[in-house]
Every structure is written in C-alpha cells, then in structure tokens.
Amino acid sequence: MDGILISSIAAVERAWTRWCVERAVDPAQALKIIHGCRAMDSLRRLRPDLNIEEEAKTLEGYEVADQKGVHALNGVLPLMQALPVARWTVVTSATDRLARARLSAAGIAVPRTMVSADLVAEGKPHPAPYLAGAKTLGLRPEECVVFEDSLAGVASGRAAGCTVIATTFTHPAEELGEADYILKDLSGLRVTVTAEGLTLRTSCY
C-alpha cells in the first residue's frame, strides 16, 4: 500500500518523529528501520522496555489523524480500474484502521478483503503476510505477483514464493536486487484480462 498505491511517507515520518521526540528516541535512527515493517515490530526494536501494545495504539492514533499530503501514486488509479475486484488485495504493514484511512484519503477503493498488520502473527520480512494474501485470493503463492517498495516487503514476497515487482519510491534499484523486476513506478504498467488470467506488460530496468 504505502509507497506502491499511495504516497504517505511525509505523514508516516511526521507521526514517527512525534513519537520519537516524546519517547527519547533518535528520529533519524527510527526512520531508517520503519519502512515496510509493522509498527509493533519497529517499536520493539526501538524501545523494548515500553508497553508495545499501548505505544502502537498511540502511534496509530497519530497516523490516522494525519492524512495531509496522502495521495495516489502515478499509474495507480488506472491500474485499479483495470483489475477485476476479486483478483487483487492489499497486504500491508499498517493496521486495518490505518489502511482504510489512507486508502480513503487517496481515493482508492478498499478491497473486498485485506491483510493488515493486525491479522498476521509475523510481519514482513516473514512470508506470512503474502501467504495470507494468496489464501485470501484463493490462489497459490506462485500464481501471485507482489508489488513492493521496501526491502522487508521484497523479502517477504520472495520468501512466500511469489513473483516480486519492486518500485524505487523509497529505495534505489541497487538495494532491491532480490526482486524479480524493478520499475520506477506503476505508470507504464498495462493489464490485459483473459479467461486464463492476467497479463502484465511494462518496461523495466
């Protein structure tokens, strides 16, 4: 979701910076590790001495309240219109509440089913999120294409056995080498729907 469908990086970093200042954590250190990971997992790394569930609720409140600048990324809305509603889902490290708020702010329909941080025991880079996503769609992981922009997300998709397409929204191409394909964004992606499945066409580098 974040960094693939929508741009929310400014809002994310504002919320985390606020939390860091209040909890005596170096914001620069935090912002290096949070992208693509569940908040609870990042919080455990930064302040394992705190009540993580309470801290996660506090942070979630900051993020839900701040949707300033959240918008759909290039190529996303045409892609969403081209995809059959039963053939895609969102697998996100955000909570369900936060994911719905951000998708709504960006003008993107919430999918019929969604795999959020609060629905899996293990977050990215563990394969559990994308295994759950495949199950949600009634597909085998090897039949699924994952779109990711983070190192943890790429690792999660690969570990699950999916084909992974990475974009360079938050990380340069040289850091996303585990992905099967790398794109600048989704603006050049074209979808053809057939009885056998979906065909994706684009240029990559």
N, C-alpha and C positions, 0 to 999 in steps of 0.2 A: 504494500500500500504506500507507505511513506517512501518517497524517492523513486517510485515507479509510476503509480497512479497520480499521486498528489505531491506538491511541494509544501512541506510543513517544517522544514529544517529550522527556519528562524523561530517559529513558535516553540518547537521542541527545545532548542537551545536556550530560549528565554526562560522556559519553565525549569529546566535543569539548573541553569545558572542561579535562579532564585532559590531553589532548594539547596544548592551547594553553599551559597552565602549563608543561609540560615543554619546549616549543619557543619560549618567549618571545614568544607571540602574544597579543594582547588578546582574551580570550574574547568580550567584547561585540561586537567587530568581526566575529569569526568567525561568531557566531550570527546575524548579520544576513544572511549570504550563503549559508549551507549548505543551507537547506531546499529540497527539491525537486531538488537537484543531486547529481551523483555526487561521492563523496568526493575522488576524484583531481582533478576539476576545481576543487573548492574548495581543496584543498591547493596546487595550482599557483598559485592567486591569492594565498594567504596566505604561503607560503614556497617560492617557485620555486627557491630556492637549494639545497633539500634533495633527496634521492633520493625522488621521489614514490612510486614503487612500494613502497619499504620503509616509508615513512610510512603509506601506505594499508593495508598489512598490519598495522602496529602499531595503527592506529585501528580496523580491522575486528576485531582481537582484543579491544580494549576494548569494542566494541559487542556482539559476540557473547556475551561473558561477563556482560554486564549486561542482563538482561531484567526487572529489577524494575519492577513497575507497568505492564508491557506488557499491553494488553487490547483486545478487540474494541470498536469504537465502536458507538454507538446505531444500531440497524436493520441492522447488517451480517450477523449470523448468519441472520436470517430471509431476507434478500436472497440470501445464498449458497445457502440451501436451495431457493430458488425458481428459481434459474438452472440451466439444463442445463449439465453439466460441460464440454461441448465448446463452449460459447458465451461463455466469459469467460476472461480471463487476467490476470496481474499484470504491469504494466510499471513497474519500479521503479528508482530510482537507487541502491538498495542492491545489494551483491554477492549472488550466488546463495546463498552460505553464510549471510550475514546475514539475507536474506529468509526463508529456510527456518526459521532460529532464531526470528525474530519471529512468523511465521505460526503456528508450533507453540506458542509461548508464549501466543498469543491464542486458540488453539483453532480456527484456521481451516485447512481442508484446503489443501495446496499444489496448485495447478492442474496439469493434465497437462503443460503447457508454460508457461514463464515467461520474460519478457525482463528480465534483470537488467543491472546496470551493466557487468559483465564480458563481456557478449555484444554490445555495440554500440561502434563506434569513436567515436561522438559522443553525448554525453549531452544531456538536456534543458537548454535550450530548443530544441535541434535537433530536427527532426521524426523523426530516425532511430529513436528508441525506439518511437514509436507506429506508424510504418510497419512495423517488425518485429513489433509486436503484432498488427496487422491480418493480416500474412502468416501468422503463427503460427495464427490462427484460420481462415485460408482465406477472408478477406473483403477487400473493397475498403475503404480508409480511410473513405470516405464512408458506409459501412454500419455503422461502429463508433461507439459512444458512449464517451467518455473521462470518467472521474471524477477530479478533481484538487482539491488544496487549495493549491497553490503557484503563484506567478507563472510560474516556469520550466516547470512542468508544463502549465499552461493554454496557454502559448505553444507548447509542443511539440505538444500535441494539435491546436491550431488550424492550425499550420504543416503538419501531416500531412494535414489535410483532414477530420478527424473532428468530430463534434458534441461539445462540451465542456460538462459539468456540473461546476461548482465548488462546494465547500462552504467554509464560513467557519471551519474548525477552526484554521487558523494565520494567515489573513489576512482582514481585513474585506472586506465586499462591494464597497466602492468601489475596492479595489485589484485586483479580479478581473473588471473590466469587459469583458475580451476573451472571457470565457466566454459560451456561448450561454444558459445558465441558471445560476442561483445558488440553492443550498439551504443551510439551516442545517446539516443532516446528512442521513443516509440513512434516518432513522426513518420518514418518511412515504412512502417510495418503494414502489410496488407493481408487480409484474411479472406480465404475462399472456403465456403461451407459446402460440403458434399455429403452424400449419403454415407460415405465411408469415414468421414471425419473432417478435420480442419486442416487447411494448408496455409502455412505462414510464409510470406516472401518479403525479403528486405535485403539491403546491402549491409555488410558488417565489416569490421576491421579488427 
